[in-house]
Amino acid sequence: MTDADGYFGKAVAATYDDSHSAMFAPEVVARTVDVLAELAGTGRALELGIGTGRVALPLAARGVPVHGIDLSGAMADRMRAKPGSDAIGVTIGDFATARVDGSFSLAYLVFNTIMNLTTQEAQVACFRNVAEHLAPGGRFVIEVLVPELRRLPPGQNVVPYRVGPSGWAFDIYDVATQATSSNYVKVVDGRAEYRSIPFRYVWPAELDLMAQLAGLRLSDRWDGWDRAPFTSESRQHVSVWEKPA
């Protein structure tokens, strides 16, 4: 990690909401919160990688008690500056291992955050940590992309996804290790700034095996928060695993 806040320090936290503005669109947030509120029922919800509160704040506003875990104090500080944040507890730490008091009816990881754990060992530990936090019958939800390896012709390991005069962004893949990174070049006044964030992509079937190792079982898998069927053409999925009652 680069510092105590990992790759999401003060500079990133200051512009995070703007740089991911599409994910903050009311209709996107509403669909997400509708599903999570239903799954939480009358219980508590645990958000892993709570960030600046994009999902936690509106979920708490629905009356769901929410607690969050995040490695970045800077991101948590941004959330605490927003209305309604006083109802949400935050634990600063690695969500693969950090412990929170009490049990939860729902735990969730949204917006590819499971990939912030850059080893298979850490991802497996995350499932086990969640299983220990869940009450019997509780659910664990992950929203994550399907690795876009179809876009890699033989001999290529880079996929650009934003190109323009003010900068560009591209992903680098290592298909042997499932390591990937998102790389950003920003051009301001003729000077370029470069930033790279490592991830580990993970397949749906691999997640199911991690869940099985943690004593959880798959109950649903959708293409997105609208609960459309997951197919071989889906570019992302929302998966729900359940802890046996």
C-alpha positions, 0 to 999 in steps of 0.5 A, spaced: 500 500 500 502 507 498 500 509 505 495 508 511 489 510 506 491 505 501 490 507 494 484 512 496 488 517 500 486 524 501 487 526 493 482 521 491 477 522 496 476 529 495 474 528 487 471 520 488 464 522 488 465 527 481 470 522 478 464 516 479 458 521 478 455 516 473 454 511 479 451 516 484 446 517 479 439 517 483 436 511 479 443 507 479 443 508 487 435 507 488 436 500 484 441 498 488 438 500 495 432 497 493 435 490 493 439 491 499 434 494 503 429 488 501 435 483 503 437 486 510 429 486 512 429 488 519 436 486 521 443 490 520 447 491 514 455 491 514 458 494 508 465 492 506 469 498 503 464 503 505 467 509 501 464 516 501 457 513 503 454 512 496 450 506 498 450 506 505 447 513 506 441 512 502 440 505 505 441 508 512 435 513 510 431 507 509 431 505 516 436 499 515 442 500 521 448 500 517 456 499 519 461 500 514 469 497 514 474 501 510 481 501 509 481 509 508 480 514 513 480 519 508 474 516 504 470 515 511 472 522 513 468 524 506 462 520 508 462 523 515 461 530 512 455 528 509 448 529 512 445 522 515 452 520 516 452 520 524 447 514 524 453 510 521 458 507 524 465 506 521 471 501 522 477 503 519 481 496 517 482 491 512 475 488 510 478 481 509 480 481 516 477 487 520 472 485 526 465 488 528 461 487 534 454 484 533 451 480 527 448 482 521 443 480 516 446 482 510 453 484 508 455 487 501 461 489 497 459 493 491 462 497 485 468 491 484 470 492 491 472 485 492 477 486 486 481 491 491 483 485 495 489 483 490 490 475 492 486 469 492 488 468 499 485 475 501 478 474 497 477 467 501 479 470 507 473 476 506 468 470 505 470 467 511 470 474 515 463 475 512 460 468 514 463 470 521 459 476 521 452 474 518 447 471 522 443 464 520 439 466 514 444 472 513 446 474 505 452 476 502 452 480 496 457 482 491 457 486 485 463 485 480 464 485 473 466 479 469 473 479 466 473 482 459 478 477 457 474 477 450 477 483 448 484 481 449 487 478 442 493 474 442 499 477 445 495 483 447 494 485 455 492 492 455 485 494 454 484 502 453 477 504 456 477 512 456 482 516 451 481 524 450 486 530 449 485 531 457 488 524 459 486 516 458 485 510 462 487 503 461 487 496 464 493 491 464 491 484 465 496 478 467 492 472 465 496 467 468 495 470 475 489 474 474 492 480 476 490 487 473 491 494 474 487 500 472 491 506 470 490 513 469 494 519 465 491 526 466 494 531 462 493 538 466 497 544 462 501 540 458 504 536 464 501 528 465 500 525 472 500 518 472 496 513 477 495 506 477 491 501 482 492 494 482 486 489 483 485 481 482 479 479 477 475 474 479 470 469 476 463 467 478 465 460 479 471 462 483 467 466 488 462 460 488 467 456 491 470 461 496 463 462 498 462 454 499 469 454 503 466 459 508 459 455 509 455 459 504 451 457 498 449 461 492 441 463 492 441 468 486 445 471 481 443 477 476 446 481 471 445 487 475 440 490 480 434 490 476 435 482 477 435 481 469 438 474 468 445 473 468 447 470 461 454 468 458 453 475 455 453 479 461 459 484 463 457 484 470 453 480 476 450 481 482 451 475 486 447 473 493 450 467 497 446 465 504 448 463 510 444 456 512 439 458 517 
